Amino acid sequence: MMRSSAPAVRILSLLVLFFGLSLPPVGASEQPFESLAAVHAGVHEKAVLDDARQLKQAIASAKSPAGRSAALHSFAAGTPSQPHREAALFHLARMYADTADLSLAAENALVWLAAYRPRVLVPHPEGRGRVMTPAFPIPTRAKGALNELAYIRQYDLTLTSLSRGGGLDWAQAYPELSWPEKRATLEAVANSSSAAVHRALRTLGTHSLATALLAGFAEKIGNTTLFLEALARADAPTRSSLLRRVERFFPEPEALHILSVSLQGSEPAVAVSALGNMAVTSSAAKLELLALLGDRRVGAAAALVLGPIADATLLQQIEQRLLDSKDPKEQTALLLTLKHNESAQARQILLNFIQEPSQDDQQSAQVKQWIR
Amino acid sequence: MDSLKRLSQILTVVLLVAGGSAAAQELTEWTQSGGTLRLGYPVPEPVNTPLPFAGFRTYEGLHTRHQQLALENDKIEAVVVGQTTGGRDVWAYRLSDADSNEQSGLLEPAMMTNGGIHAREWQSPEVQTGIMERFAAHADDGFVHQYLMENASIIVLPVQNVDGFLQTQRFPTQNYIFSDPGETTGTPVNQLSPRDGRLRRKNMLTVDEEILTINDHLRGVDLNRNNPPYWATSGSSSTDGRSLVFHGAGPHSEPEGQALAAAAQLGPADRLRMYIDFHSFSQVYFSVQTANSRRNAIQATLLNRVSNYLAQMPGRKRYLDRPGPVGRGIGSTDEYFAETFQIPSWTWEIEPSDNRIHPDLPGCGADYGGFAVNCHDGFILPESEIQRVREGIAGAAMVAYYHQSGPPIASWVRVVAVDTGAVVFESQWDVVSQTQRERRVNALRPLQAGQDYELWVAFNKPMRWDQGGEAAALPGQANPRQLIQLIGSDAVALDVSFDVQWLDAQSRRYRYDTMLAGFTVPQGAAGNYTLSLDFADFVNLRTDSDPATVVDWVGGAWSGYENQNGLLGDAGGPDRTVTLEVVADDPGDAFVVNTALSGSFFDPSRSGEGFFIEVLNETQALLFWSTYDELGAQRWLFGDGVIRGNEISFDNLAQPTGGTFGSAFDPGSVVRERPGPVNMVFVDCNTVYMQHDFDGRAIGRQDLTRLTSVKGLNCESAISRSGAAKGGFDAAPSHWSGTWYGVGRSGEGFTIEVLPDDRVFVHWATFDTNGNQIWIFGVGRAEGEALIVEDAKTTSGGRFGDDFDPELVQRLSWGRLELRLNCEDGEMLYESVLPEFGQGQQSLVRLTALPGLTCS
């Protein structure tokens, strides 16, 4: 099973050794076409489909990895038309993925296809006719399909072990999993029962759980404490990803609490945005945003989400703060709040602002463009 | 499989279109259902925030961020450069200081980047915003970003296709599937393509904002096929309005393209030296080649260096350059800029890779473990990657800007004798026109064989990268060249070792723009030696061998860029313009600043302004400089300086503002602005080379000579230019000399010099009743205990810098001053002939006393 997709060549080589496969032949000459349409003009679609199906059958019938690669070699060598050959190989890769074929034969074939070097070339659409690229991205499709196989296997493994309440090695191994396996694990946790997750947590404990997994468990069972613990441990991408789901997994009071705590952290962007979503109906969230206009880190973010929902009373408060504030960052946030409010009142406040002689010329020129 | 069924979470909407098979396609992380594009990673959805985070921002979020950065940073200017097809504003941002000049006075070069031309390529506006964020955060870093913002004009157009971008964000998880008229449709080998919704590429000409209306989803113009000079000349664009590469009705027919051209004028356009159009995906540069082979070669080198840098950043992504053919194109924006302005210009396709170009990488979404179902997922970067991509490429863009800001020159060379600390040689290049510099040389003393010296060399840009507080090579670049030699008339280099260190705090203007090297002149050396400075900056651009001719970008290559043989080209070479004289024997004692040097100095060509220097002790001095601003108002500056050898450096000179004349003066309102340092090198007691390096201005230089000396101080025997006794005055106590200020009036003051003939020079730096700086001066006399200036004057008509004309300076009577001074305090009475000043008095306290002039 793939553990990482980054050093793809090395991994493919290992897989080739493991399976006893032989690599696709190298050395066929490249065949350039002036367009994709020109390639397809020489390809008979039905014949391609038929050949791909027959090849798939031959691979399935072969008894060993060597036999499977021999079938592929044989097809590649025995098909005189390069466009036809590569169209069929490309379609073969798609068939394995589209049918979620988890067989060893499929995996053997995809490994072989991932190492195939396409020879039928067309101009890259942005390359000014000079950069020739394969018409059929067989290796990419095959590598993507291998990722998908890894995803499906890991998903099933995780879901099954959670439902049976045992065999939780995958949880300990999570940090070592490949990208698709990690994603599949989290998806399986999300799709398992709360009872299964509770049971797994009792067995595993929280201390050694990977952050993303801990968050996945917390979301599933709606445990704010565990979720905050995961947030505190998470790196920036994980934290952002988690915060975006808060509203979905937690009721408003808990969600507000989590978001308020997150505002003090190093990644407040998503928290402020989520507060904005809640502020449409929650006056508590709205008040929090109003206060945040004076926050030097997130004032502009609060302005963006508060501006469209600011009413006349709130606009009056903003106008007064704009007059009183000595903090340029708060002034910026207040101006941006007005920018995002489409009312005549907001426009008038902005007009008053730029007519104030003491304003900075560059700033006034910028604001003037908002309301011209 | 049960799991497969359970994963089918997405409702798929299939639309049947008469005569076709168009459909709405859902983007999902994974499902086995039909009608979906399964990515293998969470489907990115934009977050409505201006703050950078590990995900994509909405257009409103990005736009708010741009506006915020411009409001908060006076080096970012926001300008509406046009409107979209849908009537929305297209904004561009100029990242630069307010003027259009480099610090040297030369016109700034301009560089431009464009983003969001293809709506679905969300990486692009994020990277553009990342560039703005990087420069805003480091605008005053005293290093590369500040250098670029002060010496270049960087234009960022973050989102050109605003309408299309908004359309993709309206439907972040949905595509409308159809095929181009030119595509083979409905076949298993060539799937239908996503053409509207998340994967819309074109602008919104005659397109509504609904995804499910069926007659307009193929419409729109490919803005990257809508540009001269290769508009409609290639099979890579189409006349068919339904084509993905429809080129529109004519070159720049679309308002978005017109906005791009207008944005270039912010440079201004004729100063452009580089253009980048950010796209995704393929992890490649599609660079433009023109008929100018020098331009092409410079571009290839530039891209190689940028690529080498990026390959060392997190993710270690290697970008490949795939230059296009000469004389052919597809109607893209980069071709427009390359051919129109003959500048390096390319399409920068952001990651993921395309396996067709990077055979060793999986390609498309598979680069991140995705499924690469049909490689359209290459346009959909996982959210987990965008922060790294945004920050990494913003850094790489900075490297490109730095490269195109131009080759370095050794702008200043100084040699200091280690034993005395005295400057013995100084050379500096002054800009005299947009194409020429002149060298100013002060050869104060020859070097002596066997003696230790310091060589200081300043360049016009930071020369080394900062790696954790240490000067270093830029990641991914070879160690930059740095070789110093002293070459005799026989063309043989002396055996001298130069121990080079790059300076941070002591740098001339930007961190690591200055190097210091200690060296010893070998015994036996004598004669004239050429100083060879063979340096390259941190992208390995070598110095211009002849700074007399200004390097610029003309006709698609560097102009005025000579190698060591004086030949023009694009390679540069060592600077060998400085010759140092070496003598075998001791040339005699060097002059060093002493505590009796105090007095007034002026530039004889600039009568009407002056410098009042007080040497307070062996290491410290005070300066009052009375001059003018650019508009002709009086201006004064003061500050303390550090003495070293024959030099005084006033690095913290202050220009107070916010005061006012008379009783309304509030010391709490006085703000001390710091326009820049002033440096003085004394040839002897009476002759000074002064230069000032003020923000936003070319370095200014004046040769000063002594105007007055102070009674009781004798810098050398028989100094007294103004000291011929005229007799008839009461003896003035020498201890009056010094600086005084009014009680409770910190922020203004008096300089008093008792002259050798007992006249007394008084200089009062204060403010007028409108809060403008003024200075009042006069020569008075002692009358008993009092110091009387009967006819104090003020001036008008001067100008700062080169615009000064002594003929225009008018001396105006101001009124009468009377001071009564004790050892440490006193009082001042004034009676002005100018009504706004009237009459009044101040209690004074002493600020400084001069060494040796004790008061008992």
Interface residues (C-beta under 8 A of the other chain):
Chain A: S5 A8 V9 E34 S35 L36 A37 H40 V43 E45 V48 L49 A87 F90 H91 R94 A97 A100 A114 R117 P118 P123 H124 P125 E126 G127 R128 G129 R130 V131 T133 P134 F136 P137 P139 T140 R141 K143 G144 A145 N147 E148 Y151 I152 Y155 D156 L159 S178 W179 P180 R183 A184 E187 A188 N191 A236 P237 T238 R239 S240 S241 R244 E267 P268 A269 V270 V272 S273 G276 V298 A300 A301 A303 L304 V305 P328 K329 Q331 T332 L335 L336 K339 H340 D360 Q362 Q363 Q366 Q369
Chain B: M1 S3 L4 R6 L7 E29 W30 Q32 R38 G40 Y41 P42 E45 V47 N48 T49 P50 L51 P52 F53 A54 G55 E60 G61 T64 R65 Q67 Q68 A70 L71 E72 D74 E77 A78 V79 V80 D89 A98 G182 E183 T184 T187 P188 V189 N190 N224 S234 G235 S236 V245 H279 S282 V284 F286 V288 R322 P323 G324 P325 R328 G329 I330 S332 E335 T347 E349 D354 N355 R356 I357 P359 D360 L361 P362 G363 C364 G365 A366 D367 Y368 G369 G370 F371 A372 V373 C375 E383 S384 E385 Q387
